[in-house]
């Protein structure tokens, strides 16, 4: 079996990053598609998977992010996307996923929060607003954490499923 499912998962992650960056919205169908891809992959895995460990890590991350969601600090799309990514990667690359996602999220936050960088961001995003690719809501000063999740998920998926294939 080819590594098509992990590759499709990475493409879906970057689609989620794009929609989060431009619309501040991660579509539910993307998370559902990632879940279905994992189920298909887990049915006939290329590498052996301990499904129970993957589920435990995903449930633990969901519980942690749910607390952030309840207090309004994490978006619902971010919770669903990060949970399904953790289901994919499990314990093998989970810590790496956390570190890369946190670092990318921090860089995004600095880019959005720092005044000079905010001016640069407004300048960079203005053409996209004019063409309709980015809505005015998409230009709000929130952190599109789906981008960070996609970055961390891409590295973790590559390490777990694609490293050495090809």
N, C-alpha and C positions, 0 to 999 in steps of 0.2 A: 504494500500500500504506500502511496506517495505522501509526502508531507503537505498535501493540499489543504487539509483542515486547519493546521496552524497558520499557514500562509493566508488563508481566507480570514482567520481570526485577526491577524495583524491588519489586514486591509479594513476590516470592520472597525477596529480600534481607531484607525486614522480617519475613517469617516466620522466616527463619534467625536474625535478631536476637532475636525473641521466644523461640524455643526455646533459644537460647544463654543468654539472660537467665534464663529460668525453669528450665531443666534442665541447663544447661552442656553442651549437646549440639547440634551442627548435623547434621541428618540428611543422609545421603549423597544421597538422592533430590532434595534441594533443589539441590545442586551439579550433579547430573546433569541436572536439568530446566533449570537455567541454561545448561549446555553445549548441550543440545538446542535451546533457544530461540535461542542464538547461531548454531548451524548453520543453523537455519531462516531466521533473519534474514539471515545472510551469503549464503544462496542467492539471495535476491531483496532486496538492500539498498535502503533508501530513500535513504540517502546512500552515496557510494562508500567502500569499505573497502579498505585494503591489508592483506589477510589475513596476509601474511607478517610485517608489522610487529606486528600484534596477537599472533601466535603467539610471536614473539621476546620481546616484553615479558612475556607470560604465562610462558614457560619460564624467563626470567631471575628473575622473582619467585618461581616455584616452587622454583628452585634455592636462592635466598636463604632462603626460609621453611623449606625442607627441613633446612637446617643448624640452624635454631632448633628444629625438631621433634626432630631427632636428640639435641640437648642438653636436651630436655624444657622448652623455653621457649615453644614455640608448639604449640597443639593441632592435631591432624590435620584436624579440621573447618575450622579457621581457614585452614589451608594450602590446602585444596581450594576453599573459598569465595573467598578472596582471589585465587587463581590464575584461577578462572573469571571473576571480576569483571574482572581485568586483561585477560583474553582479549576481553571485551566492549569495554573502553574503549581499550585499546592506547596508543599514544604521545600521542594528542591530549590526553587528560585524565589520563594516568598520574601525572605529578608532583602534580597537584591531589589525586588519589586518595590518594597517599602522605601528603601534608601533612594533609588532613582526617582521614584514618584515624588518623594518629599523634596529632593533637591530641585527637580524641575518645577514643582509647585512653588517653592521659595523664589526661584528665579522669576517665574511668572508674576508672583506677588510683588517683587521688587520693581519689575518693569511697569506694573500697573500703578503702584503706590508712589514711587519716587516722582517728584514733580517734573524734573527734566525728562525723565523717561516717559512720563504721562504725556508731555507735550509731543515727544517723538511718536508715541503711540497714536495720538489724535491725528497727527500729520500723516502717519502711515495708513490709518484706517479710513481717512476721509474719502479717498476715491472709491472704496468699497461701499461706503454709505450712499454715495451719489449714484452708483450703479445698481443699488438694491441688493448687493451680495451680503451686506451686513445691515441689520435693522438698527434703528436708534437704540432699542433695548440692548442689542448685541454690543453696543458701544459703551455700555455702562461700566463703571469701575469695579466690576466683580472679577474674581479670578476664574478663568475657564479651566477648572481643574481636570476636565476631561483630556486636555492636552498632556498634562503631567501623567495621568493614568495611562494614556496611550504610549507615552515614551517609556515609562516603567514596564508596562505590559509587553511592549515590543521587545525590549531587551530580555525580559524574563522568558517570553515565549521562544525567542531565538535560542537562548541558552538551554532551555528545557527540551525543545523539540527539533530544532533545525541545526544546531551546532554540529558540524561534522557531516552533515548530509549534503550530498551534491557532488 
